[in-house]
Amino acid sequence: MCLAVPGQVIRWVRSEFPFVEAEVDFLGVRRLCNLACVPDAQPGDYVIVHAGVAIARVDEAAAQQSLVDLRSLGADESEDEFA
């Protein structure tokens, strides 16, 4: 089963394609993610991340609803769920 998780872009780390990376926050857990598929994302934007790659931008309401749904499943019990 594959799971893509919403996270908030905190800051750009690298902007040279294809090594486009940003720090992304997942419920307080921060990871570096590749943003080559969403190069127009800005700090504060929400992105959907699968396997360390941001695959789409998403509006804040949709991201927050996804996080609520994940919490209701107990997914925020361990940061490993978001790695």
N, C-alpha and C positions, 0 to 999 in steps of 0.2 A: 504494500500500500504506500502511496506517495502522499506527502502532506506539504502544502505550501502555507507559509505563515506570514501574516502581516507584521511589518516592522516600520519604525520611523527613521528616516535618514537623519543622522546627527551631523555628520560633516564628511566632505570629500577628502579622500586620502591620496588618490592618484587619478589623473584624468587622461592619461595617455592610452588610447585604444590599442589593443583589446584589454589592457590591464587596468580597466576603470574600476576603482574600488572606493567604497564609502563605508564609514562606520554606521551600523544600523542597530537600533535599540529594539529588543524584543522583551517587553515586560520587565525592563531593568537589566537584562542581559545584553551586552553589546558585543557584536561580531563584525568583522570585516566581510563585506559581500561584494561580489562583482556586479557592477551596474551597467555593463555594456549593452544590455537589452533595453535599458531605460536611461539613456544618457541625459535626458532633459529633467530628471528628478533633482529636486533642490532640497537643502536641509529643511526639515519640517514636513516634507512630503511622506506619505506612506507608500510602501512598496510590498508586493507579494514576493516572498523569497522561497525558493525550492533548491535544496542542496547547495546553498551558498551563493546562488545566483538570483538576483532580482529579475523577475520575469514580467512584471507589470506594475504600473502605478495604480493606486486605488484611492478613492476619496476617504477622508477621515471617518465619516459615519460608517462606511462599509468595513473599514479596518477595525473600528471599535466594536462593531457587532460581531465580527469574526473572533475577536479576543474574548468577548463575553461568552460566546459559544464554546470556545476552547476552555475557558475557565470552568464552565458548567460541566465539562467532561473530565475535569481534574488535570488538564494538560499543563497547568502552570505549577504543578507540584514539584516538578524537576526541570532544571534548565536543559537537561538532555533532550527533552521533547522538542526544543527549538534549535538544536545543533545540527 
